[in-house]
Amino acid sequence: MMDEMGSGGRAEEVAHPATVLPGAALTEAQRAEIRALAEKADQLVKASLAENTRIAYGKAWRAWSDWCLGFGLDPTGGGASAGADPSAAADERWLVMHLTALSETRSLSTILLRRAAVVSIRKRLKRPLQLDDTGFEAFLKGLRRTKGARPVRKAALLEPNLRAASLVLTPAVHPQLGDIGHGEGEGRRDLRDMALLLIGFAGGFRRSELAGFDLRDATFSAEGLVLFVGRSKADQERHGAEIGIEAVPGSPLCAVTMLRRWLEARGDGPGALFCRLDRGGNPVADAGGRLLPIDPATIARVVKRAIARTGEEAGEFSAQSLRAGMMTAADQLGVPFEKAMEHGRWKNYASARIYRRHSSLWTGNFTGKLLAGK
């Protein structure tokens, strides 16, 4: 079992075109300065943007920087180094080449995000790219024809998936299975993962919200559990929101009961509600004794790992499956759409609709009558 320290934000490798324009060269000092700038990419993005957007822009800029340096080009357009050779400045032609290389392995949405990131950071460096939007639209039109414009949507994680996961992660809550033992570390990890799945599903939480919960954000009451969301993608001004999750006594899928069980295993130390665990399943703390939060990227692995252990194909699932599951299940139960939107903290109707996984296709559907021949 790998630990959960995260990837460290390392820039991904990108394939290079086969040819290099002549005359492009940088000194080693300039290369070092550019690399240092790329490592501070998050600081180049406005704080008004969502945290996930800043992270994505930083990753995109590091990938662009590495790609340019592979050709001896300055990704900043010459703004990072005094006296930089103008022939070494990466211009809009190189950005199109970079995006073309990406198109071999990346989705259309990723290509659009990478372009937006590079354009945004170049503006902040006072070295804007002189973009030909007409030419770029033609480039996108070609990509849509070859790759398609339909977004990739992960499967919704629903009640049957949760019940199956509960059987393998927390068998002690299923007396009919008998005593199926777990090692202490493995059992602690399974308790955390099951609590995370149930809380994520019931609250329709984003992975950043789940990773961001502190122990102090959870309050138990007679009705169930209240979780305080202090920071959210849709709440950039940080007003915060309280989300209630009802207790379902006696149910193996009671999120409130499962969170209590996880907290018993976690201990009462300060820090993250869903803390990071080491290879042995022990909570990881900083030098001051505060438990460190689970990495948001690990939450996707938690979902996939749980689904795989039930015997299902895990490739269609991710952390987004929890949020999609809540919206889809609410729709199936006839919960008013606006109420589900409020619970999931969506601000935009169109965005919320994306998270319903075809549950409404069959409500009032008349195609069966058309084909019944009656």
PyMOL commands that set and color helices and strands:
alter all, ss='L'
color gray80, all
select helices_A, chain A and resi 28-39+41-44+51-69+86-88+92-102+108-124+133-147+159-169+171-173+175-177+184-203+207-212+215-217+255-266+296-309+320-332+337-344+349-354+359-362+367-371
alter helices_A, ss='H'
color red, helices_A
select strands_A, chain A and resi 218-220+224-229+241-246
alter strands_A, ss='S'
color yellow, strands_A
deselect
rebuild
show_as cartoon
